[in-house]
Amino acid sequence: MARSATTSDVFNAVAEPQRRRILNLLAQGELSVNDIARSLGIRQPQASKHLRVLKEVGLVSVRDHGQQRLYRLNSAALKPIHTWVSEFERFWSESFDRLDDYLAELQQKEKGDESGE
């Protein structure tokens, strides 16, 4: 089965490291494309291309402010990623709980060995 186009969903859009960096910047507040390009050390056309992809999947929104276009993070669009990652969070929590139980059991056994039992 062919891989979906980059702009088809949030998973593919955030697979690109520069786009994740842009999202991190926008999590701090609105920025213009020039601010983003400058912060990342890339050219404005590259930043615009990444912003277009992020906008197409709904991860960013844009508003006109005078002569500038300001981009902002639409965190609600990250919900599919959060939901997917939550399954792994549950896995790791359960694994750590089992590890805690095992360590407590080892400590009890160690205490018993020290007391001569």
Helices and strands as residue ranges (DSSP letters): H 10-14, H 17-26, E 31-32, H 33-40, H 44-56, E 60-65, E 68-73, G 75-78, H 79-114
